Amino acid sequence: MLGFPAVIQTCLPRRAVGRTRLQVSELGLGAASLGNLYRPMSDAEAHETLDAAFNEGIGYVDCAPYYGFGLCEQRVGEGLKGREGIVVSTKVGRLLEPAPGVVDDSERFGFRSALPFTPVFDYSYDGVMKSWESSLQRLGVARIDMLYVHDIGRMTHGYRHPERLQQLIHGGGLRALAKLRAEGQIDAVGIGVNEVQVCLELMEEADLDVILLAGRYTLLEQKALDVLFPECARRGTSVVIGGPYNSGILATGTRSDVVPRFNYEVAATDIVFRVRRLERVCREFNVPLPAAALQFPLAHPQVASVIPGLGGSEQVAQTMTYYRTRIPAEFWQELRSQNLIHEAAPLPAAQT
Ligand SMILES: NC(=O)c1ccc[n+]([C@@H]2O[C@H](COP(=O)([O-])OP(=O)(O)OC[C@H]3O[C@@H](n4cnc5c(N)ncnc54)[C@H](OP(=O)(O)O)[C@@H]3O)[C@@H](O)[C@H]2O)c1
């Protein structure tokens, strides 16, 4: 590495990924923001965000080709230079095709990236292999630890879901992933989705080490407890929690100076009311809402890591404070007694 000794990562507590040898830090970095999700970020800001996160001991970063159409992976690759021991996941299911008409960073699919590529779904054998190889090159690494099948499911594909699922199952996408894992090119295979149903469908077809479940096990929603998490426990599949703030509202709360976002849209009134009830309990116990949102999913034994989207080194610093905030057991009991969390949800242990 050009004469520089690699920085050996000091790491937050790690948890195992399924039955693999891989361990991820229980707090990870969701890097969609580094692909300029909703707002542009400079290369320097992206680099500072990664440096801040790695220096704090965050040892796991999640990317995707889709995030800024290659931008996120390029930036993460730069940030990894000279560091060892950071676990990296990226995704398959979309290829990036040249888009010569792109001339600036006008918003496309939510991203403000000027890279002249456009995403095209492809869950076939060749599509998965090509996506993996392209990710290796954008990241500038010889090996990627985990690959998730990105956004398979009805929420993304609507009436075309059966066709896409067919392509993944019978068109060789799953076979390609199993081959990469069997050859030792990757350690873990998973899916990265915002919905529960497709997780159950795919667990019947594939040996998944991990599910990246975004927005569906948070302080606002815990239906995953009913069937999905017990099934994961039975099969030895870990869960990584994406979108722990449900894309914004559990970080910002219902303050009047921001438009609260829930699931990537303006939050509906019933969600705002529910967050206000959470905020009342937070005020009573002097607990920041985002601290509770971050720590809640980590109490579930199936959860390997929680990966908030972090846009800037200040947000990294704030996140570390939320992660370390001491929350009394009575706070969680109060949420439960007010039916604000599922009665079966494991509650975080009080820190001493
Ligand atoms: N299908 C999939 O595989 C999938 C889907 C969704 C997410 N994910 C993964 O999960 C990660 C996180 O998801 P997400 O970014 O969608 O949602 P999220 O973590 O629930 O929310 C991120 C938003 O919260 C706000 N935020 C974060 N920290 C904050 C702080 N300290 N103070 C104030 N606001 C703060 C930021 O808003 P501002 O931008 O306004 O600062 C940010 O955009 C993604 O990066 C990705 O890695 C995967």
The ligand as an SDF file (V2000), in Angstrom:
LIG
                    3D

 48 52  0  0  0  0  0  0  0  0999 V2000
  -33.1930   -2.0160   -0.1150 N   0  0  0  0  0  0  0  0  0  0  0  0
  -32.1230   -1.8270    0.6510 C   0  0  0  0  0  0  0  0  0  0  0  0
  -31.1860   -2.6060    0.6500 O   0  0  0  0  0  0  0  0  0  0  0  0
  -32.0610   -0.6220    1.5380 C   0  0  0  0  0  0  0  0  0  0  0  0
  -33.1470    0.2600    1.6300 C   0  0  0  0  0  0  0  0  0  0  0  0
  -33.0280    1.3570    2.4670 C   0  0  0  0  0  0  0  0  0  0  0  0
  -31.8750    1.5590    3.2180 C   0  0  0  0  0  0  0  0  0  0  0  0
  -30.8470    0.6980    3.1000 N   0  0  0  0  0  0  0  0  0  0  0  0
  -29.5720    0.8940    3.8580 C   0  0  0  0  0  0  0  0  0  0  0  0
  -29.8540    1.5250    5.0960 O   0  0  0  0  0  0  0  0  0  0  0  0
  -29.1350    2.7640    5.1750 C   0  0  0  0  0  0  0  0  0  0  0  0
  -29.9050    3.7810    5.9680 C   0  0  0  0  0  0  0  0  0  0  0  0
  -31.1750    3.9910    5.4210 O   0  0  0  0  0  0  0  0  0  0  0  0
  -31.7340    5.4300    5.0580 P   0  0  0  0  0  0  0  0  0  0  0  0
  -30.5950    6.3560    4.8570 O   0  0  0  0  0  0  0  0  0  0  0  0
  -32.6870    5.2310    3.9650 O   0  0  0  0  0  0  0  0  0  0  0  0
  -32.6140    5.8370    6.3030 O   0  0  0  0  0  0  0  0  0  0  0  0
  -32.3980    6.2200    7.8530 P   0  0  0  0  0  0  0  0  0  0  0  0
  -31.0950    5.7690    8.3560 O   0  0  0  0  0  0  0  0  0  0  0  0
  -33.6260    5.7630    8.5240 O   0  0  0  0  0  0  0  0  0  0  0  0
  -32.4860    7.7960    7.8140 O   0  0  0  0  0  0  0  0  0  0  0  0
  -31.4680    8.5550    7.2310 C   0  0  0  0  0  0  0  0  0  0  0  0
  -31.8230   10.0140    7.3520 C   0  0  0  0  0  0  0  0  0  0  0  0
  -31.8790   10.3910    8.7170 O   0  0  0  0  0  0  0  0  0  0  0  0
  -31.3330   11.6570    8.8840 C   0  0  0  0  0  0  0  0  0  0  0  0
  -30.3180   11.6130    9.9320 N   0  0  0  0  0  0  0  0  0  0  0  0
  -29.4050   10.6600   10.1700 C   0  0  0  0  0  0  0  0  0  0  0  0
  -28.6490   10.9780   11.2270 N   0  0  0  0  0  0  0  0  0  0  0  0
  -29.1140   12.1530   11.6550 C   0  0  0  0  0  0  0  0  0  0  0  0
  -28.7420   13.0070   12.7130 C   0  0  0  0  0  0  0  0  0  0  0  0
  -27.7470   12.6820   13.5400 N   0  0  0  0  0  0  0  0  0  0  0  0
  -29.4420   14.1630   12.8750 N   0  0  0  0  0  0  0  0  0  0  0  0
  -30.4540   14.4860   12.0460 C   0  0  0  0  0  0  0  0  0  0  0  0
  -30.8290   13.7190   11.0140 N   0  0  0  0  0  0  0  0  0  0  0  0
  -30.1610   12.5810   10.8320 C   0  0  0  0  0  0  0  0  0  0  0  0
  -30.6500   12.0630    7.6030 C   0  0  0  0  0  0  0  0  0  0  0  0
  -31.3840   13.1350    7.0570 O   0  0  0  0  0  0  0  0  0  0  0  0
  -30.6630   14.2800    6.1950 P   0  0  0  0  0  0  0  0  0  0  0  0
  -30.3360   13.6490    4.8910 O   0  0  0  0  0  0  0  0  0  0  0  0
  -31.7100   15.3270    6.1190 O   0  0  0  0  0  0  0  0  0  0  0  0
  -29.4620   14.7000    6.9640 O   0  0  0  0  0  0  0  0  0  0  0  0
  -30.7260   10.8410    6.7340 C   0  0  0  0  0  0  0  0  0  0  0  0
  -31.0430   11.0900    5.3810 O   0  0  0  0  0  0  0  0  0  0  0  0
  -28.8940    3.1590    3.7120 C   0  0  0  0  0  0  0  0  0  0  0  0
  -27.8250    4.0630    3.5790 O   0  0  0  0  0  0  0  0  0  0  0  0
  -28.6080    1.8050    3.0980 C   0  0  0  0  0  0  0  0  0  0  0  0
  -27.2840    1.4340    3.3710 O   0  0  0  0  0  0  0  0  0  0  0  0
  -30.9150   -0.3920    2.2800 C   0  0  0  0  0  0  0  0  0  0  0  0
  1  2  1  0
  2  3  2  0
  2  4  1  0
  4  5  1  0
  4 48  2  0
  5  6  2  0
  6  7  1  0
  7  8  2  0
  8  9  1  0
  8 48  1  0
  9 10  1  0
  9 46  1  0
 10 11  1  0
 11 12  1  0
 11 44  1  0
 12 13  1  0
 13 14  1  0
 14 15  2  0
 14 16  1  0
 14 17  1  0
 17 18  1  0
 18 19  2  0
 18 20  1  0
 18 21  1  0
 21 22  1  0
 22 23  1  0
 23 24  1  0
 23 42  1  0
 24 25  1  0
 25 26  1  0
 25 36  1  0
 26 27  1  0
 26 35  1  0
 27 28  2  0
 28 29  1  0
 29 30  1  0
 29 35  2  0
 30 31  1  0
 30 32  2  0
 32 33  1  0
 33 34  2  0
 34 35  1  0
 36 37  1  0
 36 42  1  0
 37 38  1  0
 38 39  2  0
 38 40  1  0
 38 41  1  0
 42 43  1  0
 44 45  1  0
 44 46  1  0
 46 47  1  0
M  CHG  2   8   1  16  -1
M  END
$$$$
